[in-house]
Amino acid sequence: MDPFLNGFQLLFVLFSLATARILILCFRMMQYTDSLPSPLGYEISSFSNLIMTKDNQKIQCGTSTRPFLDFPTSKVALGQNISNSLGDGNCMEQLLVHCANAIETNDATLTQQILWVLNNIATPDGDSNQRLTCGFLRALITRAAKSGNNKLLTAAAAMANVHTNISINTHKFSIIELAAYVDLTPWHRFGFTAANAAIIEGVLDGFSVIHIVDLSLTHCMQIPTLIDAIATRFEIPPLVKLTVAGATEDIPPMLDLSYEELGSKLVNFARSKNLILEFRVIPSSPSDGFSTLIEQVRMQHLEQSYHQKEALIINCHMMLHYIPEETLTTFSITENYPRISYRTMFLKSIRGLDPTLVILVDEDADFTSNNLVGRLRSAFSYLWIPYDTVDTFLPKGSMQRQWFEADISWKIENVIAHEGVQRVERLENKSKWVERMNNAEFTGIGFSEDAVLEVKNMLDEHAAGWGMKKDNEDDIVLTWKGHNVVFASAWLPI
């Protein structure tokens, strides 16, 4: 679809927006009179005709026409009138796309008009499509406010005053809250289960030390189950060393205690399982490819290998997409080397560690485009999934649901409202990660039948819409209603 409105489309959108304004005007008139305005005696096209493709084919959001004299009799009815016509995901996406284009072209008038329509159909407590669109509406208002264009700033400020839920209140979890939060859905448990099974199978060859470098978004929530599995599987449990990079700055989910306190709790838990755990935090950031952590792990591993047989496991759980890739920054090590990104450098660095096993789990989507509309389409096509799934396990109004959706809204805002180094949500799809791992001289090893069975058993604990598939012999993919959600893969150095 042409990313810019042509003259006919623009005229059509403005006409539809004007129609929406007339509905509001009529509602306001009814507040001061007992009788309805005189009917105009003709029908207009419903809001289903709001968006048209570049070849003038209508994108239908509904098929009925409504007599113009059928005015809503209350503000609730008005919202239902508009939502029923524009409320399907396809129309909402098109409105968001046109709004993004208007912002990018500094069209303040069109921006404000489309934001007004979105504000009337995208309620924060509506159905999953409405809540999803509400998250994108917030992000577009924020982007317009940051544009530097005074008219857009005025439009954004006006919408911010109307849209009272513009702020995103992310929650800082206690350990118990975060553990319960992660267990609500397979979103994280899928990767935990597959990774733990692969790790146990990968370290059965007589290693006296298992060194796990945990690069995880969920603050070591995978580790207690892994400790339990190691303690159960080995007659003489090996020494377990756990190295983490420290909490990422303001990336949900956030924890309300320090990593030193977290480490102390994990050490005590391991002791209760008759297992010795050494916990180490290395302050390091994805912004430079965890370079500090990689260098210190390199020195630790070299020193340890002289004394004991150590298995080095690099466990990457939804964290690598925060490392900058080629659309943000590239550099050359020397003039004779091709330009590479921090993401490429990170993978080559861990290959240099000669690890026993690398686990890579991440969300299967692509948010790397420098084009706002392209990112918006990708994000909308993927992030409907968490909004759709939440209806299956959390009731409306629950505190956990507010936390869950606030974290998704944070992700949407980061993808849509920010650019440059502030835009840290840079997901890549599975095929791109497979290409990167192969280029870094890793080979996929797949998951055993036992590991796959464990994952299937875990999925049986959740709603019927969750599933699992194999895209090839090596990777497994978590699905929701047949759509890819998260992939899990296991790798060995070549």
C-alpha positions in Angstrom: 0.0 0.0 0.0 1.3 3.4 -0.9 2.5 4.9 2.4 1.2 8.4 1.5 -2.4 9.4 1.0 -3.1 10.5 -2.6 -5.5 13.4 -3.1 -8.6 11.3 -3.4 -7.7 9.3 -0.3 -7.0 12.5 1.7 -10.4 13.9 0.6 -12.1 10.8 1.6 -10.4 10.6 5.0 -11.3 14.3 5.7 -14.9 13.6 4.7 -15.1 10.7 7.1 -13.5 12.6 9.9 -15.9 15.4 9.3 -18.8 12.9 9.6 -17.4 11.8 13.0 -17.3 15.4 14.1 -20.9 15.9 13.1 -21.9 12.9 15.3 -20.1 14.5 18.2 -21.8 17.9 17.4 -25.2 16.2 17.4 -24.5 14.6 20.7 -23.5 17.9 22.2 -26.6 19.6 20.8 -28.7 16.9 22.5 -27.3 18.0 25.8 -29.1 21.3 25.4 -32.4 20.2 23.6 -35.0 17.5 24.0 -35.5 17.0 20.3 -33.2 15.7 17.7 -32.0 17.9 14.8 -34.1 17.6 11.7 -33.1 14.6 9.6 -31.2 15.4 6.5 -33.1 12.9 4.4 -30.2 10.9 2.9 -27.7 8.2 3.7 -24.0 8.5 3.9 -21.4 5.7 3.7 -20.5 4.2 7.0 -17.1 4.5 8.5 -16.3 1.2 6.8 -15.2 3.3 3.8 -12.6 5.3 5.7 -9.5 3.8 4.2 -8.9 3.0 0.5 -5.9 1.5 -1.2 -3.9 3.2 -3.9 -5.9 1.5 -6.5 -9.2 2.8 -4.9 -10.2 -0.6 -3.5 -12.0 -0.2 -0.3 -10.7 -1.9 2.8 -14.0 -3.0 4.4 -14.4 -2.6 8.1 -18.1 -3.4 7.9 -20.6 -3.7 5.2 -23.7 -1.9 6.3 -24.8 1.7 5.7 -26.5 3.7 8.4 -29.1 6.4 7.8 -27.7 9.7 8.9 -30.8 10.4 11.0 -29.9 7.4 13.2 -28.0 9.6 15.7 -26.7 8.1 18.9 -28.7 9.0 22.0 -25.9 8.9 24.5 -22.1 9.2 24.7 -21.9 5.5 25.2 -24.0 4.9 22.1 -21.8 7.3 20.2 -18.6 5.4 21.2 -20.3 2.1 20.1 -21.4 3.7 16.8 -17.9 4.6 15.9 -16.3 1.5 17.4 -18.6 -0.8 15.6 -17.7 0.8 12.2 -14.0 1.2 12.8 -13.3 -1.4 15.5 -11.8 -4.3 13.5 -8.0 -4.6 13.6 -7.5 -4.0 9.9 -9.2 -0.6 10.0 -7.4 0.4 13.2 -4.1 -0.5 11.7 -4.8 1.6 8.6 -5.8 4.6 10.8 -2.5 4.2 12.7 -0.5 4.0 9.4 -2.1 7.2 8.1 -1.5 9.0 11.4 2.1 7.9 11.4 2.5 9.2 7.8 0.8 12.5 8.8 3.3 12.9 11.7 6.3 12.1 9.5 5.1 14.7 6.9 4.4 17.3 9.7 0.7 17.5 8.7 -0.6 18.7 12.0 -4.2 19.1 10.9 -4.5 15.6 9.6 -2.6 14.2 12.6 -5.0 15.8 15.0 -8.1 14.6 13.1 -6.9 11.0 12.9 -5.8 11.1 16.6 -9.3 12.3 17.5 -10.9 9.4 15.7 -8.5 6.9 17.3 -9.1 8.3 20.7 -12.9 7.6 20.2 -12.4 4.0 19.2 -9.3 2.9 21.1 -10.4 2.5 24.7 -7.9 1.2 27.3 -10.5 -1.1 28.8 -12.1 -2.3 25.5 -11.6 -5.5 23.6 -8.1 -6.7 22.6 -8.0 -4.7 19.3 -9.1 -1.5 21.1 -6.5 -2.0 23.9 -3.8 -2.7 21.3 -4.7 0.4 19.3 -4.8 2.4 22.5 -1.1 1.5 23.1 -0.2 2.7 19.6 -2.3 5.8 20.1 -0.3 6.7 23.2 3.0 6.1 21.3 1.9 8.3 18.3 0.9 11.1 20.6 4.3 10.9 22.3 6.1 10.8 18.9 4.2 13.9 17.8 5.1 15.7 21.0 8.8 14.9 20.4 8.7 16.0 16.7 9.9 19.6 17.3 7.1 20.9 15.1 5.1 23.4 17.0 1.8 22.6 15.4 2.3 18.9 15.9 3.3 19.6 19.5 0.0 21.6 20.0 -2.0 18.7 18.4 -0.3 16.2 20.7 -0.8 18.3 23.8 -4.5 18.6 22.9 -4.8 14.9 22.6 -2.9 14.3 25.7 -5.4 16.4 27.6 -8.2 14.3 26.2 -6.5 11.0 26.5 -6.2 10.7 30.3 -4.4 7.4 30.1 -1.3 8.7 28.2 1.2 7.7 30.9 2.5 4.2 31.2 2.9 3.0 34.8 5.3 0.0 34.7 5.5 -2.0 37.9 8.6 -3.1 39.9 8.1 -6.7 40.8 9.1 -8.5 43.9 10.6 -11.9 43.3 7.4 -13.7 44.2 5.3 -11.4 42.0 7.7 -11.8 39.1 7.8 -15.6 39.4 3.9 -15.7 39.4 3.9 -13.2 36.5 6.2 -15.4 34.4 4.2 -18.5 35.1 0.9 -17.0 33.9 1.7 -17.7 30.2 4.1 -19.8 28.1 5.7 -16.6 26.7 8.8 -17.1 28.9 8.1 -20.7 30.2 8.5 -22.1 26.6 12.1 -20.9 26.4 12.8 -21.8 30.0 11.6 -25.4 29.5 13.4 -26.0 26.2 16.6 -24.4 27.4 16.8 -26.3 30.7 16.2 -29.6 29.0 19.0 -28.9 26.4 21.4 -27.7 29.2 20.9 -30.8 31.3 21.5 -33.0 28.2 24.5 -31.0 27.2 26.4 -31.3 30.5 26.0 -35.0 31.2 29.5 -35.8 30.0 31.2 -35.6 33.4 31.7 -31.9 33.8 32.7 -31.0 37.4 31.8 -27.4 36.9 28.9 -25.9 35.0 29.3 -22.2 34.2 26.1 -20.5 33.1 26.2 -17.0 31.6 22.6 -15.9 31.9 21.6 -13.1 29.6 17.9 -13.1 30.5 15.2 -10.4 30.4 13.4 -12.1 33.4 16.1 -11.7 36.1 17.1 -15.3 36.5 13.6 -16.7 36.8 14.7 -19.7 34.8 17.4 -20.6 37.2 15.5 -22.2 40.2 14.0 -24.8 37.9 17.4 -25.5 36.4 19.0 -25.8 39.8 16.3 -28.3 40.8 16.9 -30.3 37.7 20.7 -30.4 38.2 20.3 -31.5 41.8 17.9 -34.2 40.8 19.8 -35.5 37.8 23.3 -35.8 39.3 24.3 -38.2 42.1 27.3 -35.9 42.8 26.1 -32.5 41.7 28.7 -30.3 40.0 29.7 -26.9 41.1 27.4 -24.4 39.4 28.7 -20.9 38.6 26.1 -18.3 37.5 27.3 -15.1 35.8 24.8 -12.3 35.0 25.1 -8.9 33.4 23.1 -7.0 36.0 19.7 -5.4 35.6 19.0 -3.6 32.3 18.1 0.0 32.7 14.3 0.6 32.8 13.4 -2.3 30.5 10.3 -4.2 31.8 9.8 -6.4 33.6 11.7 -4.6 36.4 12.7 -6.0 39.7 12.4 -4.2 43.1 15.7 -5.6 44.6 19.3 -5.5 43.7 21.1 -8.4 41.8 23.3 -8.9 44.9 20.1 -9.7 46.9 18.8 -11.8 44.1 22.0 -13.8 44.0 21.9 -14.4 47.8 18.4 -15.9 47.5 19.5 -18.1 44.6 22.6 -19.3 46.5 20.4 -20.2 49.5 17.9 -22.0 47.3 20.7 -24.0 45.7 22.0 -24.9 49.2 18.6 -26.2 50.1 19.0 -28.6 47.2 22.5 -29.7 48.3 24.1 -27.8 45.4 26.9 -25.2 45.6 26.1 -22.1 43.5 28.6 -19.3 42.9 26.8 -16.1 41.8 28.6 -13.2 40.1 27.3 -9.9 38.7 29.3 -8.1 36.1 28.0 -4.7 35.3 27.6 -4.7 31.5 25.2 -3.4 29.0 23.7 -4.6 25.7 24.4 -1.1 24.3 28.0 -2.3 23.6 27.3 -6.0 23.1 28.1 -6.9 26.7 31.7 -6.4 26.0 32.8 -6.1 29.7 31.0 -9.3 30.6 32.5 -11.2 27.6 36.0 -10.2 28.5 35.7 -11.1 32.1 34.1 -14.5 31.3 36.9 -15.1 28.9 39.5 -14.7 31.7 37.4 -16.8 34.1 37.0 -19.6 31.7 40.7 -19.7 30.7 41.7 -19.8 34.4 39.2 -22.5 35.3 40.0 -24.8 32.4 43.5 -25.3 33.7 42.1 -26.9 36.9 38.8 -28.5 36.2 36.6 -29.6 33.3 34.1 -26.7 32.9 31.0 -26.6 30.8 30.4 -23.1 29.6 26.7 -22.4 28.8 25.7 -19.1 27.2 21.9 -18.7 27.9 20.3 -15.9 25.9 16.7 -15.4 26.7 15.0 -12.4 25.0 18.0 -10.2 25.6 20.1 -10.2 22.5 17.6 -8.0 20.5 18.6 -5.1 22.8 22.1 -5.2 21.3 22.4 -2.6 18.6 22.3 -4.0 15.0 23.2 -2.6 11.6 20.3 -0.1 11.3 21.6 1.7 14.4 25.4 1.5 14.3 28.2 -0.1 12.4 31.9 0.2 12.7 35.2 -1.2 11.5 37.8 -2.8 13.7 40.4 -1.7 11.2 40.3 -0.1 7.7 40.8 -3.6 6.2 37.8 -5.2 7.9 34.2 -4.9 6.7 31.9 -2.8 8.9 30.1 -4.8 11.6 27.5 -4.2 14.2 27.6 -4.8 18.0 25.2 -7.7 17.4 27.7 -9.4 15.0 30.6 -8.6 17.3 28.8 -10.2 20.3 28.2 -13.4 18.5 31.8 -13.6 17.2 33.0 -12.9 20.8 31.0 -15.7 22.3 32.2 -18.0 19.5 35.7 -17.1 20.6 34.9 -18.5 24.1 34.4 -21.9 22.6 31.3 -22.6 24.7 29.8 -26.0 25.3 26.4 -24.9 24.4 24.6 -21.7 23.3 20.8 -21.3 23.9 19.0 -18.6 21.9 15.4 -17.8 22.7 13.7 -14.7 21.4 10.4 -13.2 20.1 9.8 -14.0 16.4 9.2 -10.6 14.9 11.2 -7.8 13.1 11.2 -4.3 14.6 14.5 -3.1 13.0 13.2 -1.0 10.1 14.2 2.6 10.1 10.9 3.4 8.4 8.2 4.2 11.0 5.3 2.8 9.0 7.2 -0.4 8.4 7.9 -0.8 12.1 4.3 0.1 13.0 2.9 -2.6 10.7 5.3 -5.2 12.1 4.6 -4.3 15.7 0.8 -4.2 15.2 0.9 -7.6 13.4 2.8 -9.1 16.3 1.7 -7.4 19.5 -2.0 -8.2 19.1 -1.0 -11.6 20.4 -0.2 -10.7 24.1 -3.4 -8.6 24.2 -5.4 -11.5 22.8 -3.9 -14.0 25.1 -4.3 -12.0 28.3 -8.1 -12.4 28.1 -7.6 -16.2 28.7 -5.8 -16.0 32.0 -6.4 -12.6 33.7 -9.7 -11.0 34.5 -10.5 -7.4 33.6 -9.4 -4.9 36.3 -6.9 -7.2 37.9 -3.6 -5.7 39.0 -1.6 -8.4 37.2 -3.4 -7.5 34.0 -2.5 -3.9 34.4 1.1 -4.8 34.9 1.1 -7.1 31.9 -0.4 -4.6 29.5 1.7 -1.7 30.8 4.8 -3.7 29.9 3.4 -4.3 26.4 2.6 -0.6 26.1 6.2 0.3 27.1 7.4 -1.9 24.2 5.0 -0.3 21.7 6.1 3.2 22.8 9.7 2.3 22.5 9.2 0.9 19.0 7.1 3.8 17.7 7.9 7.0 19.7 11.7 6.7 19.9 14.6 6.7 17.5 18.4 6.2 17.7 19.9 4.8 20.8 16.7 5.3 22.7 14.9 2.8 20.6 16.2 -0.4 22.2 13.4 -2.8 21.1 15.0 -4.1 17.9 13.6 -7.6 17.4 14.7 -9.7 14.5 12.9 -12.8 13.3 14.1 -16.3 13.6 15.5 -16.6 10.1 17.7 -13.6 10.6 19.1 -15.0 13.9 19.8 -18.4 12.2 21.7 -16.5 9.5 23.7 -14.6 12.2 24.5 -17.8 14.1 25.7 -19.6 11.0 27.8 -16.6 10.0 29.4 -16.6 13.5 30.3 -20.3 13.0 27.7 -22.0 15.1 25.6 -25.0 14.0 22.1 -25.8 15.3 21.7 -29.1 17.1 17.9 -29.1 17.7 16.1 -30.4 20.7 15.7 -34.0 21.8 12.3 -35.9 21.8 12.4 -35.7 25.6 12.9 -31.9 25.5 10.1 -31.5 23.1 7.8 -33.6 25.2 8.6 -31.5 28.3 7.6 -28.4 26.3 4.4 -30.0 25.2 3.5 -31.0 28.7 4.1 -27.5 29.9 1.8 -26.1 27.1 -0.9 -28.4 28.3 -1.1 -26.3 31.5 -2.2 -23.3 29.5 -5.0 -22.2 27.3 -5.9 -24.2 24.2 -4.7 -21.5 21.7 -1.1 -22.2 22.6 0.9 -24.6 20.4 4.3 -25.6 19.2 5.8 -26.4 15.8 9.1 -27.2 14.2 10.1 -24.9 11.4 13.0 -27.1 10.6 14.9 -29.9 12.3 16.7 -27.6 14.8 14.3 -25.0 16.1 11.0 -25.1 17.9 8.5 -22.3 17.8 5.8 -21.3 20.3 2.5 -20.3 18.5 -0.7 -18.6 19.5 -3.7 -19.6 17.2 -1.1 -20.7 14.6 0.9 -17.5 14.7 4.6 -17.5 15.6 5.4 -16.0 19.0 8.7 -17.2 20.4 11.4 -19.4 19.0 14.0 -21.5 20.8 17.2 -22.8 19.4 20.4 -24.6 20.6 23.8 -24.2 19.1 27.3 -25.6 19.1 30.5 -24.0 17.9 31.7 -25.4 14.6 
